[in-house]
Amino acid sequence: MKRDQLVSELDAYFRVRDVRGDEWMALFDVVYEGPYWKDYVEPEWMKSFNGLMVRGASEVTRVATCVFPSDAILRRVPAGTFVFAEHPVDDAPGDVFAPWARATYERMRTDGVSVYTAHAPLDHHPEVSPSVLLGRALGLHEPQVFSKMAEGLPGGAAVIGASDGTVADVMNRLQQAVGAEVPVALGLGQTIDEARARRAGKVAIVAGGGASVEALEAALALGCTTYVTGNALSPCSIPYVRQIHEAFRARARAAGVSVIDGTHYGTEKPAQLAMVDWFKQRGLEARFEPGVPERS
């Protein structure tokens, strides 16, 4: 398949041209020391930080999906690979996000590796959103979406619905959905015995970096009693990020909410597995490139 045809289909599927105000526009200056990345990315991508980021070979036969493209992933994929990812950066334990080295950009340019990213458009998607997919895996009843991540897109990036099980049941289903390599854990000091005894009730799923007071308040307004996310327990050396997580935990504790953490990587992994099938349906060879959970 021609690269431009594939990009056009992805742009339409994710409504990339409609997105406005994705948070990455404010994060790149924090992540990168120096603007060298601007020498390699597509000017059009910089308008919304979604879509074709790095332009590689004009013909695509092989696709790799991943949550966080790391230097290791971008250097090991074969020449000519079309990389699809949620994030335009790596995830570094203790630092949240990490840049790609200049040498990695040079390797992509030399070997025709393309990178396409969909952040808010993926999180808002009605079919392959990480939160939507986890809601199905957890068997939530009457799910509804909430919590917008960007303007110009319908729906929201989070899901809430009723569960028939206990908090421990939700944990077990989440573990099955994200894979054995992902550490699923209870937050706020709740024990597994307490989780077995407590009904999950209304379960909110805010996949990825959903440990914020703003997202929690939106979930509480909808009756949330169990909150599933990916960064409530993440270690981080950046003070202002730690403050966000601490404020979230304090509010969740005050509200009496059970918190289940499946890591940022783990809770967004199902979407990348689903996209493997999407690419295969178009006759392309596709595989998921595993990363490393930031809390292991």
C-alpha positions in Angstrom: 0.0 0.0 0.0 1.1 3.5 -0.7 2.1 5.4 2.4 0.0 8.4 1.5 -3.1 6.2 1.0 -2.6 4.7 4.4 -2.1 8.0 6.0 -5.3 9.3 4.3 -7.3 6.4 5.7 -5.8 6.8 9.2 -6.5 10.6 9.1 -10.1 9.9 8.2 -10.6 7.1 10.8 -9.2 9.2 13.6 -10.6 12.6 12.4 -7.1 14.0 12.8 -7.9 17.2 10.9 -10.6 18.0 13.4 -8.5 17.8 16.6 -7.5 21.0 18.4 -5.7 21.6 21.6 -4.1 18.2 22.2 -1.9 18.5 25.3 1.4 17.4 23.5 1.7 20.9 22.1 2.8 22.1 25.6 4.9 19.1 26.5 7.5 18.9 23.8 9.5 21.9 25.1 9.7 20.1 28.5 10.6 16.7 27.1 13.4 17.8 24.7 16.5 19.7 25.4 17.0 21.7 22.2 14.8 21.8 19.1 16.6 19.3 16.9 13.5 17.2 16.6 12.0 19.9 14.4 14.5 19.1 11.7 12.9 15.6 11.2 9.1 15.9 11.8 6.4 16.9 9.3 5.3 20.6 9.5 1.7 19.5 9.2 2.1 17.3 12.2 3.2 20.2 14.3 -0.2 21.9 13.9 -2.0 19.3 16.1 0.8 16.8 17.2 -1.3 14.1 15.5 -1.0 12.3 12.2 2.1 11.5 10.1 5.0 12.7 12.3 8.0 11.2 10.4 7.8 10.6 6.7 9.5 7.3 5.6 9.3 5.0 2.6 6.6 5.8 0.0 5.5 2.1 -0.1 4.3 0.4 3.1 4.3 -3.4 3.5 5.1 -3.7 7.2 3.5 -2.0 10.3 4.5 -2.0 13.9 2.2 -0.6 16.6 3.4 0.4 20.1 2.3 2.5 23.0 5.5 4.5 23.6 8.0 4.4 20.7 11.4 4.1 22.4 14.8 4.5 20.9 15.1 0.7 21.2 11.9 0.1 19.2 12.6 2.7 16.6 16.1 1.2 16.0 15.1 -2.4 15.9 12.1 -2.3 13.5 13.1 -3.2 9.9 13.8 -0.6 7.3 10.7 0.8 5.7 8.5 0.0 8.7 5.4 2.2 9.3 5.2 2.7 13.1 1.8 3.6 14.6 1.8 4.8 18.2 -0.3 6.7 20.7 2.6 8.9 21.9 5.3 10.8 20.1 7.9 10.2 22.9 9.2 7.3 25.0 8.1 6.6 28.6 10.9 6.7 31.1 10.6 5.2 34.6 10.9 8.1 37.1 10.6 10.9 34.5 7.2 10.2 32.8 8.3 11.0 29.2 11.6 10.8 27.4 12.9 12.2 24.1 14.2 10.2 21.1 17.9 10.7 20.4 19.0 12.5 17.3 20.7 9.2 16.2 17.2 7.6 16.2 15.8 10.3 14.0 18.8 9.9 11.7 18.2 6.1 11.5 14.5 6.6 10.6 15.5 9.1 7.9 18.2 6.8 6.4 16.1 3.6 6.5 12.7 5.0 5.5 10.9 4.4 8.8 7.6 6.3 9.2 6.0 7.3 12.4 2.3 8.1 12.8 0.9 9.2 16.1 -2.7 9.4 17.3 -3.2 10.7 20.9 -6.5 12.4 21.7 -8.0 11.0 18.4 -7.2 7.5 19.6 -8.4 8.1 23.2 -11.7 9.6 21.9 -12.3 6.8 19.3 -15.6 4.9 19.6 -14.1 1.6 18.5 -10.4 1.5 19.5 -10.1 3.9 22.4 -8.1 2.3 25.3 -10.8 3.1 27.8 -13.6 1.8 25.5 -11.7 -1.5 25.0 -11.1 -1.9 28.7 -14.7 -1.2 29.4 -15.7 -4.1 27.2 -13.0 -6.3 28.7 -14.3 -5.5 32.2 -17.9 -6.3 31.2 -19.3 -2.9 32.2 -23.0 -2.4 31.8 -24.5 0.7 30.1 -21.1 2.3 29.5 -20.9 6.0 28.7 -18.0 8.2 27.7 -16.9 11.3 29.5 -13.9 13.6 30.0 -12.8 15.4 26.8 -9.1 15.5 26.1 -9.1 17.8 23.1 -11.6 20.0 21.1 -13.0 19.1 17.7 -13.6 15.4 18.6 -16.9 13.8 19.7 -17.3 11.8 22.9 -14.6 11.6 25.5 -11.5 9.8 26.6 -12.9 7.9 29.6 -15.7 5.4 30.2 -17.9 4.7 33.2 -20.3 1.8 33.7 -21.7 -0.6 36.2 -20.0 -3.8 37.3 -21.6 -6.9 38.7 -18.4 -8.0 40.4 -16.1 -7.0 43.3 -13.1 -4.7 43.1 -11.0 -7.8 43.0 -13.0 -9.2 40.1 -12.3 -5.9 38.2 -8.6 -6.3 39.0 -8.5 -9.8 37.6 -10.3 -8.9 34.4 -8.0 -5.9 34.0 -5.0 -8.2 34.4 -6.3 -10.5 31.7 -6.8 -7.6 29.4 -3.4 -6.0 29.7 -1.2 -9.1 30.0 0.8 -10.9 32.6 3.8 -8.6 32.2 1.8 -5.6 33.4 1.7 -5.0 37.2 -1.9 -4.4 38.2 -2.2 -3.0 41.7 -4.5 -1.5 44.2 -3.9 2.0 45.4 -4.6 3.9 48.6 -3.5 1.1 50.9 -6.5 -1.1 50.1 -5.8 -4.8 50.7 -6.8 -7.6 48.4 -9.1 -9.0 51.1 -10.9 -5.7 51.2 -11.1 -5.7 47.4 -12.7 -9.2 47.5 -15.3 -8.0 49.9 -16.2 -4.7 48.3 -18.5 -4.4 45.3 -17.0 -2.4 42.4 -20.2 -0.5 41.7 -19.8 2.2 39.1 -16.4 1.7 37.5 -14.6 4.6 35.7 -11.8 3.8 33.3 -9.4 6.6 32.5 -6.7 4.8 30.6 -3.2 6.1 30.5 -2.4 9.2 32.5 -5.8 9.6 34.2 -4.7 10.2 37.8 -5.8 13.8 38.0 -8.3 15.5 40.2 -10.1 17.0 37.2 -10.8 13.5 35.7 -11.7 12.1 39.1 -14.2 14.8 39.8 -15.9 14.2 36.5 -16.1 10.5 37.3 -17.5 11.2 40.8 -20.2 13.4 39.3 -21.3 10.3 37.4 -21.4 8.1 40.5 -17.9 6.5 40.4 -17.0 4.1 43.2 -14.0 2.4 41.5 -11.5 4.2 39.4 -9.2 2.4 36.9 -6.2 4.3 35.5 -2.6 4.0 34.6 -0.5 6.5 36.5 -1.9 6.7 40.1 1.1 4.8 41.5 3.7 5.8 39.0 7.1 7.0 40.5 8.1 10.4 39.1 11.1 12.7 39.7 9.3 15.7 38.3 7.9 17.7 41.3 4.8 19.2 39.6 3.8 15.7 38.3 4.2 14.2 41.8 1.9 17.0 43.1 -0.8 16.1 40.5 -0.6 12.4 41.6 -0.6 13.3 45.3 -3.6 15.6 44.9 -5.5 12.8 43.0 -4.8 10.2 45.7 -5.9 12.6 48.4 -9.2 13.3 46.7 -9.8 9.6 45.9 -9.1 8.7 49.6 -11.5 11.4 50.8 -14.2 10.2 48.3 -13.8 6.6 49.4 -13.0 5.4 45.9 -11.2 2.2 45.2 -8.2 2.9 42.8 -6.8 0.2 40.5 -3.6 1.0 38.6 -2.6 -0.9 35.5 0.2 1.4 34.4 0.1 4.0 31.6 1.7 1.5 29.2 -0.6 -1.4 30.2 -3.9 0.4 30.1 -3.2 1.8 26.6 -1.8 -1.5 25.3 -5.2 -3.0 24.2 -5.7 -0.2 21.6 -2.4 -1.0 20.0 -3.3 -4.7 19.8 -6.6 -3.7 18.2 -4.8 -1.6 15.6 -2.7 -4.6 14.5 -6.0 -6.1 13.3 -7.0 -2.9 11.6 -3.8 -2.9 9.6 -4.0 -6.6 8.8 -7.5 -6.0 7.4 -5.8 -3.8 4.8 -3.5 -6.5 3.7 -0.5 -5.3 5.6 1.9 -7.3 7.7 1.5 -5.9 11.2 2.7 -6.7 14.8 2.7 -5.2 18.2 6.1 -4.1 19.5 6.1 -4.6 23.3 7.5 -2.0 25.6 8.3 -1.9 29.3 5.7 -1.0 31.9 6.9 2.1 33.7 6.2 0.4 37.1 7.4 -3.2 37.1 
